[in-house]
Amino acid sequence: MFRILDQQVISEHLSIWTFAAAEIARAARAGQFVILRLDENGERLPFTLCDWDVEQGTITLVIAERGRSTQEMRQRFRVGDVIRDLSGPLGRPSLIDHFGEVLLVGEGAAAGGLLPQARALRARGNGVRMLLGFDRARDVFWEERLRALSDEVTITTRDGERGLAIPLDEALAGRLEIDRPDRVIVLGGNHTLRACAERTRAFDLPTIVSLKTIMVDGAGQCGSCRVRVGDETRFACLEGPEFDAHAIDFEELEQRQHRFASQEATASEELERRCRMKTMLFEEDRHHIHKIREVAPRAYRPVERPVRERLNDFAEVESTYRWADALAEAQRCLQCARPSCVSGCPAGVDIPGFIRHLLVCNVDAARDTIQEAHPFPAICGRVCPQESQCEAHCIVGRKVDPVAIGRLERFVGDTAPARRSRVTEQPGRVAIVGAGPAGLACAEDLARRGFDVTVFEALHAAGGLLRTGIPSFVMPPTILEREIESLRALGAEIRLNTVIGRTRTIPQLLQADGFDAVFVGAGASHPVLPGIPGENARQVYTANELLTRVNLMGSDEFPFRGTPLVLGEAVVILGGGNTAIDCARVARRLGVPTVYCVYRRSRKEAPARPVELERAHDEGIQFRWLESPDQILTTESGDVAGIRLLPMRLGEPDPRGRRRPLPSGDSPRTLTCSAVILALGSRGHTLWHEAIPGLAIREPGRPIVDAATQATSWPGLFAGGDAATGPATVVRALAAGRRAAAGIADWLERRTWPPTAPESAVSSRNASPEPTCERCGRPRLEDEEAWCCGDTELGWRCLGCGKRSEGFAFPYGFCPSCGGELELLEAKTGLTEAGDAIREALELGLGAVAFFEQAARETGDLTVRMLLERLADRERRHVATLERRYHVSAVEAAPISTERVALHAGVAPPDGDAAALLELAIRLEIEARDHFRHRSTEHPDASATAVLYRELAAEEQDHVHQLETELARLREGQPGLW
């Protein structure tokens, strides 16, 4: 490390820096340079050594701001800061001999390099004169020091306020006419070097120039600094930087020097933008830094590995954002004054705060902001369901795609790994039961506070669900290992292969073993079984068993590793959550050609993340919705032969708001399969608290805990995560672990039960009121006018069967009973012109969902079916956007036959033909586009209703382009793009 000892500002673009660099000072000679790098992302910058002090162990550089790196250097670093990388001295020293009279010519910051030249030349008995050129009078520096080493000093300035008001090379020519020296040495920019060389060439004067070439390593390895001198190519970093000026090919040098001109300009613009952003966000404390209509409508998606490639291994599917992507996505954030996204984060991450730091490229500060709420951004950025938490509350998401908060968090976690240190040393021993997310978060907080922490883990590796339950293509194990090693570095001990409840009990930990407090984060991993015949057949696995065998025990590498796994040719996964999807995708990577995922509700009710459902579709998983297992069929030897499924329908909502699955009455269906995976959920086990008399429990495996501190009814015992709440998300477990750490710290300090925890800043942020719609009370945009249809109730009558229906919109305006056309009877609260446009948009969106879903059922082509299912999912997301934006609740998109849709469009039925299905879809989208375009002309051009119709028409045009592209690729035999 090289500490900055002094910074002397000469002008707004020129400064003198002194560094502690004793080794460089001892070896430095006139004419040499050093290479400096600001940080791990910075370029290597060459600077001429302008002065050094061997006794003080210092070197001095004169730095001119000319590009992004030098501008950033001046803005970021202050006296006392350290530069990690500073290497030198580099280059050959100047040839110092007795020449006679020497004229030293220096331009701008390069004039600082004349100081050691003059000192060395004078020591050899040479006469020294100087000619110095600066842009402005205020740029002049070291004048007295240079005069003390020179017989004469002449100064030129471009602004004419000091000395001669002429270019430096003209002043040189004038000097040579009067007095010809024996040697000329020139330091400056390449343009000045070339101009001065031409002046001295006319007088046939020996002239040496110190070249400013682009360098990468400065140690002779890259060859970037090469220059043609005479008939040879020379390398400035090894054989220079000084060469015979009259032998240099300056034309070629100039061309090479401008290789990166446009990129440097872009970098300077980016730095200027960052400075403006820093002023707005941190000095002016600005919010709502732009309008939502200025936000890019689509979130930036990182690169995903192709399906064929990723099915061959367990490597991660999605890449982390690049810097450019992260900055572009961060700029979509409005920086709301009252951010609703924070209330959607169970851990209370200051989301606008960490994005604010990203906007000025301070990723370390972004990491620190996240870690005020939880310690594992790289993990949560990968596994948290942000689309139903923080991103679901994002204000931007009510108009366009929400800000990709999860991907930004992952970028921060991957780019700036945690820097943890013990803050204080505090008395107290704490036992943590379970090395899962809740236990690790609690241990990390307590260890950082200085407590003596021991983590007990039942398995042979730490991580809990993060280790056993999440495939490596979702979260690489190296991410988890990094966090666990950071915890050990804080002083926490992790004892593996220790089953609390068997090896030791909780009372033993608190009494015989001398722990002052115990936190239980043992999870809820006891599998739930369906209770159907055949569930104990030989090839029936629970999700926990399958994932543990692969993630922890290497079944994907059997027989080279010792844990076998038999799946066969066709596997059925029971369940619709993230774990079920993980199991299905694991089975495909293990080589199973046919994988079914069976769920008793519809896709809309499936709790799995939409992005994981989409990837599973891409990877060939076959989904069977609205079917429930009735019996697992077996052979006489007990092997799985198939599964019998009952068709279901959706009834009224259950207490959680999901519609209940009920038998439809249709005949059971049978699937032939060779293995079944049960992914139906899990619950807590009672092993850890069986020996705790009087512990208050909610149900077997779930103790009653205080919501603020995670304290149980037993003094000194805390519990959190899935062990206390039942299965939940990773971020909720992390938040519980941190609450428990605060409660434990209070208990160890005051020894009063129950403990208390101070209200955090996060809680106060979450309590900030959110703007709501005055009509319906739903959240609304703070700075945008929005159409609300939340309280509009419409009545309809079918022109075919005569049945009455109520609802805002129906697929293509068809009757949900017979498929006939609906007639609007009444609008109980009135329907505005804009509301009519929104209703029509929903009708078309719901119709497209129903059409694509039915078309997918009818086609016999697997590739086309997957494409149609993705199109249905796209339309489903479009409907969800309309619901969110205009405060409406759409009805379920009931099935519609493609024949009925074709009749409505006035074309022949497609009869399952893939191309015909897509042609029909394109026709429907074109009709919708033309309808909205026509409707926009029925209203004043500047009216809000006309604008709304034009927006809807533009969306339909986008759909037309996408479908036409897919049809063209289908006809060419190419795979679809999405």
VENBELQUI-V748655 format. One record per residue. D_CENTER is the distance of its C-alpha to the mean C-alpha in Angstrom with 2 decimals. Layout:
d_center
D_CENTER
D_CENTER
This chain:
d_center
30.62
32.54
33.09
33.71
37.22
38.00
36.66
39.37
38.33
40.86
39.43
36.17
35.39
37.31
37.11
38.63
36.67
38.30
36.57
37.87
38.28
41.64
41.48
40.68
43.42
46.00
45.42
44.89
47.39
47.92
45.93
43.02
39.35
36.24
32.60
29.97
26.18
24.14
21.19
19.45
17.81
21.12
24.00
27.42
29.78
33.59
35.87
39.66
41.18
43.22
44.74
44.73
46.66
47.50
48.94
46.00
43.48
41.67
40.69
40.34
38.28
38.70
35.42
35.26
32.10
31.87
28.24
24.67
24.89
28.20
27.20
24.14
26.45
28.86
26.39
24.45
27.28
30.34
33.46
32.72
29.23
28.95
27.97
26.99
28.30
31.72
34.02
37.60
40.23
39.69
42.03
45.82
47.76
49.95
53.42
55.64
59.38
62.42
62.05
64.18
62.67
58.88
57.02
53.39
51.23
47.82
45.34
42.86
40.76
42.44
45.69
44.47
44.96
48.66
49.30
49.32
51.05
53.84
54.24
54.66
56.95
59.19
59.48
61.00
63.50
61.96
62.42
59.12
58.47
55.15
53.81
50.56
48.57
46.00
44.40
45.60
48.04
45.38
43.65
46.73
46.24
48.34
51.44
53.81
52.42
52.79
56.27
57.38
56.75
58.18
61.62
60.28
56.96
56.42
53.39
52.14
49.63
48.33
48.77
52.39
52.34
53.22
55.51
55.80
53.93
53.59
51.00
51.00
52.45
55.32
56.09
56.17
58.62
60.81
60.88
61.88
64.76
66.16
65.44
64.27
62.46
62.55
58.76
55.71
52.20
49.36
45.83
43.43
41.18
42.00
43.61
45.93
46.70
47.77
49.87
51.61
52.27
54.10
56.18
57.30
57.91
60.72
62.38
61.71
60.22
58.17
54.62
51.57
48.06
44.86
42.18
38.68
36.89
33.22
32.43
29.55
30.92
34.28
35.94
37.41
34.86
33.02
35.90
33.94
36.61
39.50
42.29
45.64
48.60
51.87
51.72
49.05
45.27
44.50
41.37
41.02
39.14
41.89
45.00
44.35
43.13
46.76
48.70
51.84
50.88
53.42
52.13
48.45
47.19
45.41
44.76
42.67
40.99
40.00
38.51
36.36
35.32
33.93
31.76
28.56
29.95
27.69
24.52
25.82
26.54
23.02
21.74
24.35
23.38
19.75
21.16
23.52
20.88
18.97
22.35
23.14
19.91
20.65
24.16
23.25
20.72
22.32
25.94
26.72
24.37
23.71
22.10
21.59
20.96
21.41
22.77
20.98
22.99
21.35
17.82
16.70
17.57
14.94
11.19
9.69
9.54
8.71
11.94
13.64
16.66
19.97
21.66
24.70
22.86
20.63
23.69
25.35
23.21
20.73
17.97
14.35
14.16
10.68
9.29
6.09
5.36
8.52
9.42
11.18
8.62
6.32
9.81
11.07
8.74
9.36
12.94
13.18
13.37
17.13
17.22
19.74
22.66
22.64
19.11
19.56
15.96
16.88
19.83
17.80
15.94
18.47
17.55
17.77
14.63
15.32
12.38
13.99
14.87
11.63
10.46
13.99
13.61
10.62
13.04
15.54
13.44
14.29
11.42
14.11
15.10
11.65
11.75
15.35
14.81
12.66
15.25
18.00
17.20
16.14
15.88
13.21
9.54
8.77
11.15
10.52
6.85
8.77
12.11
12.32
13.71
11.75
13.76
16.87
15.88
13.93
13.02
16.68
17.85
15.88
18.72
17.16
17.07
20.82
21.36
18.58
15.20
13.48
10.47
7.34
7.00
5.91
2.79
2.75
4.86
4.16
3.60
6.48
8.17
8.45
9.42
11.69
13.44
15.59
18.90
21.36
25.06
27.96
28.86
32.40
34.78
35.91
38.54
37.77
36.87
34.31
33.91
30.73
31.43
28.60
25.68
23.15
20.27
22.83
25.05
22.52
21.18
24.82
25.88
23.21
24.27
27.93
27.86
26.20
29.00
31.49
32.81
34.10
31.72
32.46
30.25
32.24
30.66
32.80
31.25
31.32
27.60
25.42
22.38
24.16
22.35
19.18
21.55
23.93
22.28
18.86
19.26
17.77
16.32
14.00
13.58
15.43
18.15
17.48
14.48
17.06
19.78
18.04
17.84
21.42
22.74
21.38
23.32
26.38
26.18
26.63
29.88
29.18
31.26
30.09
33.09
32.51
34.98
36.18
36.72
37.29
40.11
41.83
41.52
41.54
41.72
40.13
43.59
44.08
40.84
41.84
45.48
46.56
43.39
43.19
39.65
39.51
36.73
34.95
31.61
31.30
27.91
29.46
27.44
29.07
29.31
32.90
32.71
34.30
36.85
38.06
41.74
42.98
45.51
44.23
41.09
42.39
43.03
42.19
39.07
37.57
34.53
32.41
28.65
28.60
31.12
29.47
26.01
27.64
29.89
27.10
24.30
26.71
29.93
29.12
30.91
28.97
31.01
34.37
37.12
35.73
34.35
36.63
35.11
36.30
34.87
36.90
35.35
37.54
37.11
35.89
33.77
33.46
30.60
31.69
29.02
26.25
23.51
20.37
22.71
25.01
22.40
21.31
25.03
25.63
22.96
24.27
27.76
26.96
25.63
28.86
30.81
31.99
32.80
33.12
30.80
31.42
29.41
31.93
31.15
33.87
32.13
30.69
27.17
26.55
27.28
25.29
22.94
20.48
17.04
17.59
14.95
16.77
20.07
19.23
18.36
21.50
23.49
22.38
23.44
26.86
26.93
29.85
29.47
32.62
32.24
35.01
36.64
37.44
38.81
42.55
43.63
42.43
45.17
46.42
48.99
52.05
50.33
47.45
44.82
42.53
44.05
42.18
41.12
42.80
40.66
41.84
40.74
39.37
39.10
37.22
39.32
38.82
35.67
35.61
34.99
31.19
31.49
31.15
34.18
36.45
37.05
40.80
42.94
43.67
47.10
46.46
47.53
45.31
43.49
43.30
40.58
41.58
39.15
39.36
36.90
35.37
32.25
32.42
29.04
30.66
29.10
30.17
31.93
32.71
35.60
38.51
38.97
37.68
39.73
42.92
44.76
43.88
46.85
46.34
42.54
41.63
39.55
38.25
38.76
39.12
36.09
34.72
36.11
36.33
34.12
33.81
30.72
30.22
30.99
30.88
34.52
36.90
40.66
41.39
41.41
38.85
36.88
33.39
31.24
27.81
25.08
26.38
29.71
30.40
28.63
28.67
25.72
22.57
18.81
17.30
16.11
19.71
21.12
19.19
20.47
23.92
23.95
23.31
25.99
28.31
27.82
28.88
31.79
32.87
32.87
35.09
37.34
37.86
38.66
41.04
42.18
42.55
41.64
39.68
37.13
35.39
31.93
31.41
29.43
26.00
24.45
21.80
24.74
26.13
22.93
22.85
26.51
26.00
27.62
25.77
27.64
29.29
31.32
35.00
36.23
34.34
32.46
29.00
26.01
26.16
24.53
25.81
26.52
27.08
30.20
29.64
32.18
32.85
34.61
33.94
37.64
39.09
41.18
42.78
45.68
46.41
49.35
49.33
51.88
52.38
52.79
53.18
50.72
48.99
45.21
43.03
39.47
37.53
37.01
37.81
36.68
38.56
40.95
42.56
44.36
42.47
45.84
47.53
45.22
47.60
46.79
46.23
48.18
46.86
49.43
48.15
45.26
45.86
43.94
44.32
41.97
41.05
40.76
36.98
36.93
38.91
36.32
33.52
35.79
36.43
32.75
32.23
35.33
34.03
30.55
32.14
34.68
32.16
30.43
33.87
35.01
32.14
32.32
36.08
35.90
33.60
36.31
39.05
37.85
38.78
36.27
33.28
31.03
32.10
31.71
28.05
27.62
29.52
27.52
24.27
26.14
27.22
23.71
22.73
25.77
25.00
21.67
23.72
26.24
23.73
22.55
26.25
26.91
24.20
25.19
28.95
29.38
31.12
31.26
31.94
34.31
33.47
33.73
36.95
37.80
39.62
41.63
40.91
44.66
44.49
41.65
43.56
46.67
44.81
43.62
47.10
46.33
47.38
45.45
42.96
44.26
41.04
40.85
37.24
37.93
40.14
37.49
35.00
37.83
38.60
34.99
35.03
38.37
37.07
34.10
36.51
38.92
36.24
35.21
38.87
39.61
37.01
38.14
41.73
40.96
39.31
42.67
44.52
43.10
43.33
40.89
39.19
39.16
36.02
37.16
37.57
34.11
32.70
34.70
33.46
29.81
30.64
32.53
29.64
27.38
30.18
30.54
26.92
27.80
30.96
29.22
26.83
29.79
32.01
29.52
29.35
33.16
33.69
31.52
33.38
36.70
35.70
34.74
31.07
28.18
26.34
23.15
21.51
